[in-house]
Amino acid sequence: MNTIDFVRQMFPYFSAKQTDKAATYYIALNTTRLPTASDQAAAIMGESIFTCPTFYLLEAFNDKSWKAEFAVPSGLSRGRPAVLFSLVNSCHYW
């Protein structure tokens, strides 16, 4: 599978123009940092799923965007339901 096909499958709602443009960014790196289609696919997946897209939005909308963090104090899975299903009135917004 080549990079364009991977982008097409990863983002099925992209237009053909968007698919080509996204793939072109990663194909351009094939001689330096991402030499194979597999490397390019891994980078595309990593940047679209694992790297928080919020950072890109913050940059794009300079002073018109906000970032929030949701963190459960205990960090344990069993501690989350109490926080996730608490009353809305007890939530704090900054």
PyRosetta script that sets phi, psi and omega in degrees:
from pyrosetta import init, pose_from_sequence

init()
pose = pose_from_sequence("MNTIDFVRQMFPYFSAKQTDKAATYYIALNTTRLPTASDQAAAIMGESIFTCPTFYLLEAFNDKSWKAEFAVPSGLSRGRPAVLFSLVNSCHYW")
pose.set_psi(1, 136.0)
pose.set_omega(1, 177.9)
pose.set_phi(2, -93.3)
pose.set_psi(2, 175.2)
pose.set_omega(2, -173.7)
pose.set_phi(3, -65.3)
pose.set_psi(3, -39.5)
pose.set_omega(3, 179.3)
pose.set_phi(4, -63.1)
pose.set_psi(4, -43.4)
pose.set_omega(4, 177.4)
pose.set_phi(5, -62.2)
pose.set_psi(5, -39.7)
pose.set_omega(5, 179.9)
pose.set_phi(6, -63.9)
pose.set_psi(6, -45.3)
pose.set_omega(6, 179.0)
pose.set_phi(7, -62.0)
pose.set_psi(7, -41.0)
pose.set_omega(7, 179.7)
pose.set_phi(8, -60.6)
pose.set_psi(8, -41.4)
pose.set_omega(8, 179.1)
pose.set_phi(9, -75.7)
pose.set_psi(9, -35.5)
pose.set_omega(9, -178.4)
pose.set_phi(10, -71.0)
pose.set_psi(10, -36.0)
pose.set_omega(10, -178.0)
pose.set_phi(11, -126.2)
pose.set_psi(11, 75.7)
pose.set_omega(11, -173.4)
pose.set_phi(12, -64.8)
pose.set_psi(12, -17.1)
pose.set_omega(12, -179.6)
pose.set_phi(13, -94.0)
pose.set_psi(13, 1.4)
pose.set_omega(13, 174.6)
pose.set_phi(14, -70.7)
pose.set_psi(14, 145.7)
pose.set_omega(14, 172.2)
pose.set_phi(15, -74.3)
pose.set_psi(15, 169.9)
pose.set_omega(15, 178.5)
pose.set_phi(16, -61.7)
pose.set_psi(16, -38.0)
pose.set_omega(16, 179.8)
pose.set_phi(17, -65.5)
pose.set_psi(17, -43.5)
pose.set_omega(17, 179.1)
pose.set_phi(18, -65.1)
pose.set_psi(18, -40.9)
pose.set_omega(18, 178.7)
pose.set_phi(19, -61.0)
pose.set_psi(19, -48.2)
pose.set_omega(19, 179.8)
pose.set_phi(20, -62.3)
pose.set_psi(20, -41.5)
pose.set_omega(20, -178.7)
pose.set_phi(21, -65.6)
pose.set_psi(21, -44.9)
pose.set_omega(21, 179.8)
pose.set_phi(22, -63.3)
pose.set_psi(22, -45.6)
pose.set_omega(22, -179.6)
pose.set_phi(23, -64.1)
pose.set_psi(23, -37.0)
pose.set_omega(23, -178.7)
pose.set_phi(24, -60.0)
pose.set_psi(24, -37.7)
pose.set_omega(24, 178.2)
pose.set_phi(25, -58.8)
pose.set_psi(25, -41.5)
pose.set_omega(25, -177.0)
pose.set_phi(26, -82.5)
pose.set_psi(26, -34.0)
pose.set_omega(26, 177.1)
pose.set_phi(27, -64.2)
pose.set_psi(27, -34.6)
pose.set_omega(27, 179.4)
pose.set_phi(28, -62.4)
pose.set_psi(28, -22.1)
pose.set_omega(28, -179.6)
pose.set_phi(29, -90.5)
pose.set_psi(29, 6.4)
pose.set_omega(29, -172.5)
pose.set_phi(30, -68.7)
pose.set_psi(30, -19.2)
pose.set_omega(30, 179.6)
pose.set_phi(31, -93.1)
pose.set_psi(31, -13.6)
pose.set_omega(31, -176.8)
pose.set_phi(32, -112.2)
pose.set_psi(32, -74.9)
pose.set_omega(32, -171.3)
pose.set_phi(33, -98.8)
pose.set_psi(33, -28.7)
pose.set_omega(33, -175.1)
pose.set_phi(34, -126.5)
pose.set_psi(34, 80.0)
pose.set_omega(34, -171.3)
pose.set_phi(35, -71.9)
pose.set_psi(35, -23.8)
pose.set_omega(35, -177.4)
pose.set_phi(36, -120.0)
pose.set_psi(36, 163.1)
pose.set_omega(36, 176.9)
pose.set_phi(37, -61.0)
pose.set_psi(37, -33.7)
pose.set_omega(37, 177.7)
pose.set_phi(38, -65.5)
pose.set_psi(38, -41.3)
pose.set_omega(38, 176.9)
pose.set_phi(39, -63.5)
pose.set_psi(39, -41.4)
pose.set_omega(39, 179.5)
pose.set_phi(40, -65.3)
pose.set_psi(40, -42.1)
pose.set_omega(40, 178.6)
pose.set_phi(41, -62.5)
pose.set_psi(41, -42.0)
pose.set_omega(41, 178.8)
pose.set_phi(42, -62.8)
pose.set_psi(42, -40.2)
pose.set_omega(42, 179.1)
pose.set_phi(43, -67.3)
pose.set_psi(43, -41.1)
pose.set_omega(43, 178.6)
pose.set_phi(44, -62.1)
pose.set_psi(44, -47.3)
pose.set_omega(44, -179.9)
pose.set_phi(45, -64.1)
pose.set_psi(45, -44.2)
pose.set_omega(45, -179.0)
pose.set_phi(46, -62.0)
pose.set_psi(46, -42.8)
pose.set_omega(46, -177.3)
pose.set_phi(47, -77.2)
pose.set_psi(47, -22.0)
pose.set_omega(47, -179.2)
pose.set_phi(48, -95.8)
pose.set_psi(48, -18.8)
pose.set_omega(48, -178.2)
pose.set_phi(49, -116.3)
pose.set_psi(49, -53.1)
pose.set_omega(49, -171.1)
pose.set_phi(50, -85.5)
pose.set_psi(50, -33.5)
pose.set_omega(50, 174.0)
pose.set_phi(51, -83.5)
pose.set_psi(51, 126.7)
pose.set_omega(51, -175.1)
pose.set_phi(52, -62.7)
pose.set_psi(52, 115.9)
pose.set_omega(52, 178.9)
pose.set_phi(53, -61.7)
pose.set_psi(53, -15.9)
pose.set_omega(53, 179.2)
pose.set_phi(54, -59.0)
pose.set_psi(54, -35.7)
pose.set_omega(54, 180.0)
pose.set_phi(55, -62.0)
pose.set_psi(55, -38.1)
pose.set_omega(55, 178.3)
pose.set_phi(56, -68.0)
pose.set_psi(56, -38.0)
pose.set_omega(56, 178.3)
pose.set_phi(57, -67.1)
pose.set_psi(57, -39.1)
pose.set_omega(57, 177.3)
pose.set_phi(58, -59.9)
pose.set_psi(58, -41.1)
pose.set_omega(58, 178.7)
pose.set_phi(59, -68.3)
pose.set_psi(59, -40.7)
pose.set_omega(59, -176.5)
pose.set_phi(60, -68.2)
pose.set_psi(60, -36.3)
pose.set_omega(60, -177.1)
pose.set_phi(61, -110.3)
pose.set_psi(61, 47.5)
pose.set_omega(61, -176.1)
pose.set_phi(62, -4.3)
pose.set_psi(62, -87.8)
pose.set_omega(62, -175.7)
pose.set_phi(63, -99.7)
pose.set_psi(63, 17.7)
pose.set_omega(63, -176.5)
pose.set_phi(64, -120.5)
pose.set_psi(64, 27.3)
pose.set_omega(64, -179.5)
pose.set_phi(65, -142.7)
pose.set_psi(65, 160.3)
pose.set_omega(65, -178.7)
pose.set_phi(66, -133.8)
pose.set_psi(66, 154.2)
pose.set_omega(66, 177.6)
pose.set_phi(67, -123.1)
pose.set_psi(67, 136.7)
pose.set_omega(67, 178.1)
pose.set_phi(68, -125.9)
pose.set_psi(68, 160.3)
pose.set_omega(68, 177.6)
pose.set_phi(69, -131.0)
pose.set_psi(69, 133.7)
pose.set_omega(69, 175.0)
pose.set_phi(70, -110.5)
pose.set_psi(70, 118.0)
pose.set_omega(70, -179.3)
pose.set_phi(71, -136.7)
pose.set_psi(71, 126.9)
pose.set_omega(71, 177.1)
pose.set_phi(72, -81.1)
pose.set_psi(72, 126.1)
pose.set_omega(72, -174.3)
pose.set_phi(73, -51.9)
pose.set_psi(73, -43.8)
pose.set_omega(73, -175.9)
pose.set_phi(74, -74.7)
pose.set_psi(74, -26.8)
pose.set_omega(74, -177.8)
pose.set_phi(75, 75.8)
pose.set_psi(75, 3.8)
pose.set_omega(75, 179.2)
pose.set_phi(76, -100.3)
pose.set_psi(76, 145.6)
pose.set_omega(76, -178.1)
pose.set_phi(77, -58.8)
pose.set_psi(77, -39.6)
pose.set_omega(77, -176.3)
pose.set_phi(78, -69.6)
pose.set_psi(78, -15.6)
pose.set_omega(78, 178.5)
pose.set_phi(79, -83.6)
pose.set_psi(79, -12.7)
pose.set_omega(79, -175.0)
pose.set_phi(80, -71.9)
pose.set_psi(80, -42.6)
pose.set_omega(80, -176.3)
pose.set_phi(81, -54.2)
pose.set_psi(81, -39.0)
pose.set_omega(81, 179.8)
pose.set_phi(82, -62.5)
pose.set_psi(82, -37.3)
pose.set_omega(82, 179.7)
pose.set_phi(83, -77.8)
pose.set_psi(83, -43.6)
pose.set_omega(83, -176.6)
pose.set_phi(84, -66.8)
pose.set_psi(84, -33.1)
pose.set_omega(84, -175.6)
pose.set_phi(85, -109.3)
pose.set_psi(85, 24.7)
pose.set_omega(85, 177.4)
pose.set_phi(86, -76.2)
pose.set_psi(86, 167.8)
pose.set_omega(86, 179.9)
pose.set_phi(87, -66.4)
pose.set_psi(87, 144.4)
pose.set_omega(87, -178.9)
pose.set_phi(88, -62.1)
pose.set_psi(88, -34.8)
pose.set_omega(88, -178.6)
pose.set_phi(89, -63.1)
pose.set_psi(89, -21.0)
pose.set_omega(89, -177.9)
pose.set_phi(90, -89.6)
pose.set_psi(90, -3.5)
pose.set_omega(90, -179.6)
pose.set_phi(91, -78.1)
pose.set_psi(91, 146.6)
pose.set_omega(91, 177.9)
pose.set_phi(92, -111.3)
pose.set_psi(92, 133.1)
pose.set_omega(92, 178.2)
pose.set_phi(93, -115.4)
pose.set_psi(93, 136.5)
pose.set_omega(93, 178.8)
pose.set_phi(94, -110.6)
pose.dump_pdb("model.pdb")
